[in-house]
Structures are given as structure tokens and as C-alpha cells.
């Protein structure tokens, strides 16, 4: 398995070596770590240079759009010369917490979409309560980069619209929650080859460890829930999502 979105640099209860060992013991062979803020960049570069099975993304999270400076474009370009930087992310729109700077979020999102296109890298998208604007911006400005809708939270109908565009859906621990009816329906009604496994650790810990700190090892519970919901063999879920991940991130 591959955990396609996990903030291991934010996990407090384990060392990096422990995180990797736990992951391997649970069948997780590769880990992709996104940036949320420019302050994350150096930590991610250090991780990908030190560990063979860790890859990185670079970008500025919408909640941190106020930290954007156009000089970051050249900085990301330079750091992305490292072949283990496999995407621009996580970037996008978040209208949940603070709607006072939505226009700024959109401006920074567009700049980073264009940057991903220029670098020929995939885009890892954070979309929280901003489905229409996120979709519209990607549709208008994305010129050829593969798209992953990280921590997908939309309806079956929205999922199908995203898949029509050729995009992928990142599915994490939320799908294991008893009351996540909409997410379970999405997983049952979209092509398996458009699903990527993720944890978003240290957040959104799946059942049976909900309420504790998440880690890449727990991505297996996401895979198990998908297999159960679709009525298929776990091995099938693992292989198909692995192939999809390799297709998107070229790892």
C-alpha cells in the first residue's frame, strides 16, 4: 500500500523511524508527505533525502494563503528539481473556518495550479466546503496536470463530475466512520481505479483507533473498509489503488 497524503512531520507521539517501521509492518511501503506552509519545505526535503520510501509535495494550504509571497514560485521550482518531489500540494480552497479571504485563497490557488502545469507535476487539492469554486478553477486553469481531490468530501454526483474530468479521489479514515454515509456511497459508486488511499495523519484517524493520533500504518483500515463496501477482495483494492498511485505520482 501507499499512503498518498500524510503529514508525518506533524506526528508528535512517534519518531520518524517508528512511523516508517509501523507502516512497513502493516504493508505500507511508500509514503507521500505534503506541505501545508512554506515552513514545512525544509522538513520535507530533509525527509525525502533521508528515507528511500518517502516522497514529498510542495505548496501552500489555503488556510495559510496569507503567508504566500510570489518569491515562493522560484523557491518551489528550485526545490522541485529533486525528483522525489512528486506533486504541488496541498493547495486549494477552504471556506470552513474563515471566509474573509476567499478571494485571496482563489488567487493563490490559481498561481499554484499554473506552477504545477509549468513543472508538469500533479496537483493535490484541498477542497473544504468550496466544491464549486474549486471545480471551476481547476476546469479553467489546469492545463494537463493530473488532479487528486484529497480527503474527498463531496456527493456521489460531484465525485462523478470530478472523474469525468479524469481526476482522482483521495479516500481516508473518514470512510470508516459509522455516520459517513455520503463517503461510503461515493466509494461504492466510483471506479476503483480512480481511488487513492491516504490517512491525512495525524488527523482523521480511522476506526478502530479513532480519537488517537493517526499514522500511515492505519491506511490498511481504509483499504479494508473500501473492500468491505465494494464486496471485493482486499488484495484487489491494494493492487488497483497502488497502480493508480503510480500512474498519478510516477513512483
Buried (B, 14 or more C-beta within 10 A) or exposed (E): BBBBBBBBBBBEEBEBEEBBEBBEEBEBEBBBBBBBEBEBBEBBBBBBEEBEBBBBBBBBBBBBBEBBEEEBBEEBEEBBEBEBBBBBBBBBBBBEEEEEBBEEBBEBBBBBBBBBBBBEBBBBBBBBEBBEBBBEBBEEBBEEBBBBBBBBBBEBEBBBBBBEEEBBBBBBBBBBBEEBEBBBBBBEEBEBEBBBBBBBBBBBBBBEBBEEBBBBBBBBBBBBBBBBBBEEEBEBBBEBBBEBBEBBBEB
